[in-house]
Amino acid sequence: MRPEIAVLDIQGQYRVYTEFYRADAAEKTIILVNGSMATTASFAQTVKSLHPQFNVVLYDQPYAGRSKAHNRHEKMLTKEVEGQLLLELIDHFAAEHVLSFSWGGAATLVALSHHPRRVEKAVISSFSPVINAPMRDYLERGIDYLGNLERHRVGHLVNSTLGKHLPSLFKRFNYRHVSNLAEHEYGQMHFHISHVLDSDRLCYLNAAKQIDIPVLFLNGEWDEYTSAQDAKLFGQLIAKSSFGTIQATGHFLDMEHKEACRDSRKALMSFLKPEQQPHRLRYQPAGICHMSHSSV
């Protein structure tokens, strides 16, 4: 399963590395949005779950992965800019679906608020509209370590918090990746976390109110940082919200164990292709929430 690889020029400002997994029999295309400090490699398991039922698009942000060699990194990217980049990629690949992981959910909500013409459904995984106590502790320690370029402490922080339920092999890969990022990548994450702690989340909460397509919020039962209970507050913002919880799983969902991978795939397929919904699910769908658009 080899992707078609391209580095796309986005409005003459950014160059973005992309991977397109084409499936001849697929009727729809889905684009996947990375979380913080992540690259296309983090979606290896998810691609296997979605392909060949869908054409699958992966990409690296301009400051990360295989995109960073093609960009100058002269200024930090806001979530609004990342949302605009996503909109350009949705148009380029004619994508009908979007799936985001973790902090990629912020840019995704911003993009969806612009009502991209072709997009029919979206999945926001491991994301919530609140900064609870565990997440605030993680972010405050993270911004300190990032600001001081304490690479090893950043790596250990991620594995001892968000990644606490990952298998040991994945933790080693995760640590090696996170502790060896370029200085501008740490700067980008420091910039992003600073804005989140300063209530920048209002930008994507306000964006959420504009979204009128079905959105599935998918969270791990054991994820205390972006909890399934907190995610349900999005029901007050997005009329066509639905919610699912992957049992016995933390923040990284399908990367954590085989059962989580299987259950994540079932959750995705039952939402994106309901005609193929399996009879037995270990994840807990919470149904569709139709509520007024009050603020959180």
Contacts in CASP RR format, 6 or more apart in sequence:
PFRMAT RR
TARGET T0000
AUTHOR 0000-0000-0000
METHOD contacts of the structure
MODEL  1
MRPEIAVLDIQGQYRVYTEFYRADAAEKTIILVNGSMATTASFAQTVKSL
HPQFNVVLYDQPYAGRSKAHNRHEKMLTKEVEGQLLLELIDHFAAEHVLS
FSWGGAATLVALSHHPRRVEKAVISSFSPVINAPMRDYLERGIDYLGNLE
RHRVGHLVNSTLGKHLPSLFKRFNYRHVSNLAEHEYGQMHFHISHVLDSD
RLCYLNAAKQIDIPVLFLNGEWDEYTSAQDAKLFGQLIAKSSFGTIQATG
HFLDMEHKEACRDSRKALMSFLKPEQQPHRLRYQPAGICHMSHSSV
1 21 0 8 1.000
1 47 0 8 1.000
1 51 0 8 1.000
3 19 0 8 1.000
3 20 0 8 1.000
3 21 0 8 1.000
3 22 0 8 1.000
3 58 0 8 1.000
4 19 0 8 1.000
4 20 0 8 1.000
4 21 0 8 1.000
4 22 0 8 1.000
5 17 0 8 1.000
5 18 0 8 1.000
5 19 0 8 1.000
5 20 0 8 1.000
6 17 0 8 1.000
6 18 0 8 1.000
6 20 0 8 1.000
7 15 0 8 1.000
7 16 0 8 1.000
7 17 0 8 1.000
7 18 0 8 1.000
7 67 0 8 1.000
7 70 0 8 1.000
8 15 0 8 1.000
8 16 0 8 1.000
8 18 0 8 1.000
8 88 0 8 1.000
8 89 0 8 1.000
8 92 0 8 1.000
9 15 0 8 1.000
10 16 0 8 1.000
10 85 0 8 1.000
10 88 0 8 1.000
10 89 0 8 1.000
11 88 0 8 1.000
14 62 0 8 1.000
14 67 0 8 1.000
14 71 0 8 1.000
14 85 0 8 1.000
15 62 0 8 1.000
15 67 0 8 1.000
15 70 0 8 1.000
15 71 0 8 1.000
16 59 0 8 1.000
16 60 0 8 1.000
16 61 0 8 1.000
16 62 0 8 1.000
16 67 0 8 1.000
16 85 0 8 1.000
16 89 0 8 1.000
17 40 0 8 1.000
17 59 0 8 1.000
17 60 0 8 1.000
17 65 0 8 1.000
17 66 0 8 1.000
17 67 0 8 1.000
17 70 0 8 1.000
18 57 0 8 1.000
18 58 0 8 1.000
18 59 0 8 1.000
18 89 0 8 1.000
18 93 0 8 1.000
19 40 0 8 1.000
19 57 0 8 1.000
19 58 0 8 1.000
19 59 0 8 1.000
20 55 0 8 1.000
20 56 0 8 1.000
20 57 0 8 1.000
20 93 0 8 1.000
21 47 0 8 1.000
21 51 0 8 1.000
21 55 0 8 1.000
21 56 0 8 1.000
21 57 0 8 1.000
21 58 0 8 1.000
22 55 0 8 1.000
23 51 0 8 1.000
23 52 0 8 1.000
23 53 0 8 1.000
23 54 0 8 1.000
23 55 0 8 1.000
23 56 0 8 1.000
24 52 0 8 1.000
25 52 0 8 1.000
26 51 0 8 1.000
26 52 0 8 1.000
26 53 0 8 1.000
26 54 0 8 1.000
26 55 0 8 1.000
28 54 0 8 1.000
28 55 0 8 1.000
28 96 0 8 1.000
28 97 0 8 1.000
28 120 0 8 1.000
28 272 0 8 1.000
29 54 0 8 1.000
29 55 0 8 1.000
29 56 0 8 1.000
29 57 0 8 1.000
29 93 0 8 1.000
29 94 0 8 1.000
29 95 0 8 1.000
29 96 0 8 1.000
29 97 0 8 1.000
30 50 0 8 1.000
30 54 0 8 1.000
30 55 0 8 1.000
30 56 0 8 1.000
30 57 0 8 1.000
30 95 0 8 1.000
30 96 0 8 1.000
30 97 0 8 1.000
30 98 0 8 1.000
30 99 0 8 1.000
30 272 0 8 1.000
31 56 0 8 1.000
31 57 0 8 1.000
31 58 0 8 1.000
31 59 0 8 1.000
31 86 0 8 1.000
31 89 0 8 1.000
31 90 0 8 1.000
31 93 0 8 1.000
31 95 0 8 1.000
31 97 0 8 1.000
31 98 0 8 1.000
31 99 0 8 1.000
32 43 0 8 1.000
32 46 0 8 1.000
32 47 0 8 1.000
32 56 0 8 1.000
32 57 0 8 1.000
32 58 0 8 1.000
32 59 0 8 1.000
32 98 0 8 1.000
32 99 0 8 1.000
32 100 0 8 1.000
32 101 0 8 1.000
33 86 0 8 1.000
33 98 0 8 1.000
33 99 0 8 1.000
33 100 0 8 1.000
33 101 0 8 1.000
33 104 0 8 1.000
33 105 0 8 1.000
33 107 0 8 1.000
33 108 0 8 1.000
34 40 0 8 1.000
34 42 0 8 1.000
34 43 0 8 1.000
34 59 0 8 1.000
34 60 0 8 1.000
34 61 0 8 1.000
34 64 0 8 1.000
34 101 0 8 1.000
34 104 0 8 1.000
35 42 0 8 1.000
35 100 0 8 1.000
35 101 0 8 1.000
35 102 0 8 1.000
35 103 0 8 1.000
35 104 0 8 1.000
35 105 0 8 1.000
36 102 0 8 1.000
36 103 0 8 1.000
36 104 0 8 1.000
36 189 0 8 1.000
36 192 0 8 1.000
37 64 0 8 1.000
37 158 0 8 1.000
37 177 0 8 1.000
37 178 0 8 1.000
37 181 0 8 1.000
37 185 0 8 1.000
37 189 0 8 1.000
38 64 0 8 1.000
38 101 0 8 1.000
38 102 0 8 1.000
39 60 0 8 1.000
39 64 0 8 1.000
39 65 0 8 1.000
39 66 0 8 1.000
39 177 0 8 1.000
40 58 0 8 1.000
40 59 0 8 1.000
40 60 0 8 1.000
40 65 0 8 1.000
40 66 0 8 1.000
42 101 0 8 1.000
42 255 0 8 1.000
43 58 0 8 1.000
43 101 0 8 1.000
45 254 0 8 1.000
45 255 0 8 1.000
45 261 0 8 1.000
46 99 0 8 1.000
46 254 0 8 1.000
46 264 0 8 1.000
47 56 0 8 1.000
47 58 0 8 1.000
49 254 0 8 1.000
49 261 0 8 1.000
49 264 0 8 1.000
49 265 0 8 1.000
49 268 0 8 1.000
50 56 0 8 1.000
50 99 0 8 1.000
50 265 0 8 1.000
50 268 0 8 1.000
53 269 0 8 1.000
53 273 0 8 1.000
54 97 0 8 1.000
54 272 0 8 1.000
55 93 0 8 1.000
57 89 0 8 1.000
57 93 0 8 1.000
57 95 0 8 1.000
59 67 0 8 1.000
59 89 0 8 1.000
60 66 0 8 1.000
60 67 0 8 1.000
60 68 0 8 1.000
61 67 0 8 1.000
61 77 0 8 1.000
61 82 0 8 1.000
61 85 0 8 1.000
62 68 0 8 1.000
62 70 0 8 1.000
62 71 0 8 1.000
62 73 0 8 1.000
62 77 0 8 1.000
62 85 0 8 1.000
63 71 0 8 1.000
63 73 0 8 1.000
63 77 0 8 1.000
63 184 0 8 1.000
63 185 0 8 1.000
63 188 0 8 1.000
64 185 0 8 1.000
64 188 0 8 1.000
68 182 0 8 1.000
68 184 0 8 1.000
68 185 0 8 1.000
73 184 0 8 1.000
76 187 0 8 1.000
76 188 0 8 1.000
76 191 0 8 1.000
76 192 0 8 1.000
77 85 0 8 1.000
77 188 0 8 1.000
78 195 0 8 1.000
79 106 0 8 1.000
79 107 0 8 1.000
79 110 0 8 1.000
79 192 0 8 1.000
79 195 0 8 1.000
79 200 0 8 1.000
79 203 0 8 1.000
79 204 0 8 1.000
80 110 0 8 1.000
80 203 0 8 1.000
82 104 0 8 1.000
82 106 0 8 1.000
82 107 0 8 1.000
82 110 0 8 1.000
83 107 0 8 1.000
83 108 0 8 1.000
83 110 0 8 1.000
83 111 0 8 1.000
84 111 0 8 1.000
85 107 0 8 1.000
86 98 0 8 1.000
86 107 0 8 1.000
86 108 0 8 1.000
86 111 0 8 1.000
87 111 0 8 1.000
87 114 0 8 1.000
87 116 0 8 1.000
89 95 0 8 1.000
90 98 0 8 1.000
90 111 0 8 1.000
90 116 0 8 1.000
90 118 0 8 1.000
90 119 0 8 1.000
91 116 0 8 1.000
91 118 0 8 1.000
94 118 0 8 1.000
95 118 0 8 1.000
95 119 0 8 1.000
96 118 0 8 1.000
96 119 0 8 1.000
96 120 0 8 1.000
96 121 0 8 1.000
97 119 0 8 1.000
97 120 0 8 1.000
97 121 0 8 1.000
97 122 0 8 1.000
97 123 0 8 1.000
97 272 0 8 1.000
98 108 0 8 1.000
98 111 0 8 1.000
98 112 0 8 1.000
98 119 0 8 1.000
98 122 0 8 1.000
98 123 0 8 1.000
99 122 0 8 1.000
99 123 0 8 1.000
99 125 0 8 1.000
99 268 0 8 1.000
100 107 0 8 1.000
100 108 0 8 1.000
100 122 0 8 1.000
100 123 0 8 1.000
100 124 0 8 1.000
100 125 0 8 1.000
100 127 0 8 1.000
101 125 0 8 1.000
101 126 0 8 1.000
101 253 0 8 1.000
102 125 0 8 1.000
102 126 0 8 1.000
102 127 0 8 1.000
102 162 0 8 1.000
102 226 0 8 1.000
102 251 0 8 1.000
103 127 0 8 1.000
103 192 0 8 1.000
104 127 0 8 1.000
105 124 0 8 1.000
105 127 0 8 1.000
105 204 0 8 1.000
106 127 0 8 1.000
106 201 0 8 1.000
106 203 0 8 1.000
106 204 0 8 1.000
108 122 0 8 1.000
108 124 0 8 1.000
109 124 0 8 1.000
109 204 0 8 1.000
109 207 0 8 1.000
109 208 0 8 1.000
109 211 0 8 1.000
110 203 0 8 1.000
110 204 0 8 1.000
110 207 0 8 1.000
112 119 0 8 1.000
112 122 0 8 1.000
112 207 0 8 1.000
112 210 0 8 1.000
112 211 0 8 1.000
112 213 0 8 1.000
112 215 0 8 1.000
113 206 0 8 1.000
113 207 0 8 1.000
113 208 0 8 1.000
113 209 0 8 1.000
113 210 0 8 1.000
113 211 0 8 1.000
114 210 0 8 1.000
115 210 0 8 1.000
115 212 0 8 1.000
119 213 0 8 1.000
120 213 0 8 1.000
120 214 0 8 1.000
121 213 0 8 1.000
121 214 0 8 1.000
121 215 0 8 1.000
121 216 0 8 1.000
121 271 0 8 1.000
121 272 0 8 1.000
122 211 0 8 1.000
122 213 0 8 1.000
122 214 0 8 1.000
122 215 0 8 1.000
122 216 0 8 1.000
123 215 0 8 1.000
123 216 0 8 1.000
123 217 0 8 1.000
123 218 0 8 1.000
123 268 0 8 1.000
123 271 0 8 1.000
123 272 0 8 1.000
124 215 0 8 1.000
124 216 0 8 1.000
124 217 0 8 1.000
124 218 0 8 1.000
124 231 0 8 1.000
124 234 0 8 1.000
125 217 0 8 1.000
125 218 0 8 1.000
125 219 0 8 1.000
125 253 0 8 1.000
126 218 0 8 1.000
126 219 0 8 1.000
126 220 0 8 1.000
126 223 0 8 1.000
126 226 0 8 1.000
126 251 0 8 1.000
126 252 0 8 1.000
126 253 0 8 1.000
127 217 0 8 1.000
127 219 0 8 1.000
127 226 0 8 1.000
127 231 0 8 1.000
128 219 0 8 1.000
128 226 0 8 1.000
128 227 0 8 1.000
128 230 0 8 1.000
128 231 0 8 1.000
128 233 0 8 1.000
128 234 0 8 1.000
129 201 0 8 1.000
129 205 0 8 1.000
129 208 0 8 1.000
129 230 0 8 1.000
129 231 0 8 1.000
129 233 0 8 1.000
129 234 0 8 1.000
129 237 0 8 1.000
129 296 0 8 1.000
130 230 0 8 1.000
130 233 0 8 1.000
130 296 0 8 1.000
131 139 0 8 1.000
131 196 0 8 1.000
131 197 0 8 1.000
131 201 0 8 1.000
132 224 0 8 1.000
132 225 0 8 1.000
132 227 0 8 1.000
132 230 0 8 1.000
134 161 0 8 1.000
134 224 0 8 1.000
134 225 0 8 1.000
135 225 0 8 1.000
135 226 0 8 1.000
136 197 0 8 1.000
138 157 0 8 1.000
138 161 0 8 1.000
138 162 0 8 1.000
138 225 0 8 1.000
139 193 0 8 1.000
139 196 0 8 1.000
139 197 0 8 1.000
140 197 0 8 1.000
141 157 0 8 1.000
142 154 0 8 1.000
142 157 0 8 1.000
142 193 0 8 1.000
143 190 0 8 1.000
143 193 0 8 1.000
143 194 0 8 1.000
143 197 0 8 1.000
144 150 0 8 1.000
145 153 0 8 1.000
145 154 0 8 1.000
145 157 0 8 1.000
146 154 0 8 1.000
146 186 0 8 1.000
146 187 0 8 1.000
146 189 0 8 1.000
146 190 0 8 1.000
146 193 0 8 1.000
147 186 0 8 1.000
147 187 0 8 1.000
147 190 0 8 1.000
149 183 0 8 1.000
149 186 0 8 1.000
151 178 0 8 1.000
151 179 0 8 1.000
151 180 0 8 1.000
151 181 0 8 1.000
151 186 0 8 1.000
152 179 0 8 1.000
154 178 0 8 1.000
154 179 0 8 1.000
154 186 0 8 1.000
155 174 0 8 1.000
155 175 0 8 1.000
155 178 0 8 1.000
155 179 0 8 1.000
156 175 0 8 1.000
158 174 0 8 1.000
158 175 0 8 1.000
158 178 0 8 1.000
159 166 0 8 1.000
159 171 0 8 1.000
159 174 0 8 1.000
159 175 0 8 1.000
161 225 0 8 1.000
162 225 0 8 1.000
162 251 0 8 1.000
162 252 0 8 1.000
163 171 0 8 1.000
163 174 0 8 1.000
163 250 0 8 1.000
163 251 0 8 1.000
163 252 0 8 1.000
164 250 0 8 1.000
165 222 0 8 1.000
165 249 0 8 1.000
165 250 0 8 1.000
165 251 0 8 1.000
165 252 0 8 1.000
165 256 0 8 1.000
166 174 0 8 1.000
166 252 0 8 1.000
166 255 0 8 1.000
166 256 0 8 1.000
167 256 0 8 1.000
167 257 0 8 1.000
170 252 0 8 1.000
170 255 0 8 1.000
170 256 0 8 1.000
205 237 0 8 1.000
205 295 0 8 1.000
205 296 0 8 1.000
208 234 0 8 1.000
208 237 0 8 1.000
208 238 0 8 1.000
209 237 0 8 1.000
209 238 0 8 1.000
209 293 0 8 1.000
211 237 0 8 1.000
211 238 0 8 1.000
211 240 0 8 1.000
212 239 0 8 1.000
212 240 0 8 1.000
213 240 0 8 1.000
214 240 0 8 1.000
214 242 0 8 1.000
214 271 0 8 1.000
214 288 0 8 1.000
215 234 0 8 1.000
215 238 0 8 1.000
215 240 0 8 1.000
215 241 0 8 1.000
215 242 0 8 1.000
216 242 0 8 1.000
216 243 0 8 1.000
216 244 0 8 1.000
216 267 0 8 1.000
216 271 0 8 1.000
217 231 0 8 1.000
217 232 0 8 1.000
217 234 0 8 1.000
217 241 0 8 1.000
217 242 0 8 1.000
217 243 0 8 1.000
217 244 0 8 1.000
218 243 0 8 1.000
218 244 0 8 1.000
218 245 0 8 1.000
218 246 0 8 1.000
218 253 0 8 1.000
218 264 0 8 1.000
218 267 0 8 1.000
218 268 0 8 1.000
218 283 0 8 1.000
219 226 0 8 1.000
219 227 0 8 1.000
219 228 0 8 1.000
219 231 0 8 1.000
219 243 0 8 1.000
219 244 0 8 1.000
219 245 0 8 1.000
219 246 0 8 1.000
220 228 0 8 1.000
220 245 0 8 1.000
220 246 0 8 1.000
220 247 0 8 1.000
220 249 0 8 1.000
220 250 0 8 1.000
220 251 0 8 1.000
220 253 0 8 1.000
221 228 0 8 1.000
221 245 0 8 1.000
221 246 0 8 1.000
221 247 0 8 1.000
221 248 0 8 1.000
221 249 0 8 1.000
221 250 0 8 1.000
221 284 0 8 1.000
222 248 0 8 1.000
222 249 0 8 1.000
222 250 0 8 1.000
223 249 0 8 1.000
223 250 0 8 1.000
223 251 0 8 1.000
225 251 0 8 1.000
226 251 0 8 1.000
228 243 0 8 1.000
228 244 0 8 1.000
228 245 0 8 1.000
231 243 0 8 1.000
232 243 0 8 1.000
232 286 0 8 1.000
232 289 0 8 1.000
233 296 0 8 1.000
234 241 0 8 1.000
234 243 0 8 1.000
235 241 0 8 1.000
235 243 0 8 1.000
235 289 0 8 1.000
235 291 0 8 1.000
236 291 0 8 1.000
236 292 0 8 1.000
236 293 0 8 1.000
236 294 0 8 1.000
236 295 0 8 1.000
236 296 0 8 1.000
237 293 0 8 1.000
237 295 0 8 1.000
237 296 0 8 1.000
239 290 0 8 1.000
239 291 0 8 1.000
239 293 0 8 1.000
240 288 0 8 1.000
240 290 0 8 1.000
241 288 0 8 1.000
241 289 0 8 1.000
241 291 0 8 1.000
242 271 0 8 1.000
242 285 0 8 1.000
242 286 0 8 1.000
242 287 0 8 1.000
242 288 0 8 1.000
242 289 0 8 1.000
243 285 0 8 1.000
243 286 0 8 1.000
243 287 0 8 1.000
243 289 0 8 1.000
244 267 0 8 1.000
244 283 0 8 1.000
244 284 0 8 1.000
244 285 0 8 1.000
244 286 0 8 1.000
244 287 0 8 1.000
245 283 0 8 1.000
245 284 0 8 1.000
245 286 0 8 1.000
246 253 0 8 1.000
246 260 0 8 1.000
246 263 0 8 1.000
246 264 0 8 1.000
246 267 0 8 1.000
246 282 0 8 1.000
246 283 0 8 1.000
247 263 0 8 1.000
247 282 0 8 1.000
247 283 0 8 1.000
247 284 0 8 1.000
248 257 0 8 1.000
248 259 0 8 1.000
248 260 0 8 1.000
249 256 0 8 1.000
249 257 0 8 1.000
249 260 0 8 1.000
249 263 0 8 1.000
249 264 0 8 1.000
250 256 0 8 1.000
253 260 0 8 1.000
253 264 0 8 1.000
254 260 0 8 1.000
254 261 0 8 1.000
254 264 0 8 1.000
254 265 0 8 1.000
255 261 0 8 1.000
259 282 0 8 1.000
262 282 0 8 1.000
263 281 0 8 1.000
263 282 0 8 1.000
263 283 0 8 1.000
264 283 0 8 1.000
266 278 0 8 1.000
266 281 0 8 1.000
266 282 0 8 1.000
266 283 0 8 1.000
267 281 0 8 1.000
267 283 0 8 1.000
267 285 0 8 1.000
269 276 0 8 1.000
269 277 0 8 1.000
269 278 0 8 1.000
270 276 0 8 1.000
270 277 0 8 1.000
270 278 0 8 1.000
270 281 0 8 1.000
270 285 0 8 1.000
END
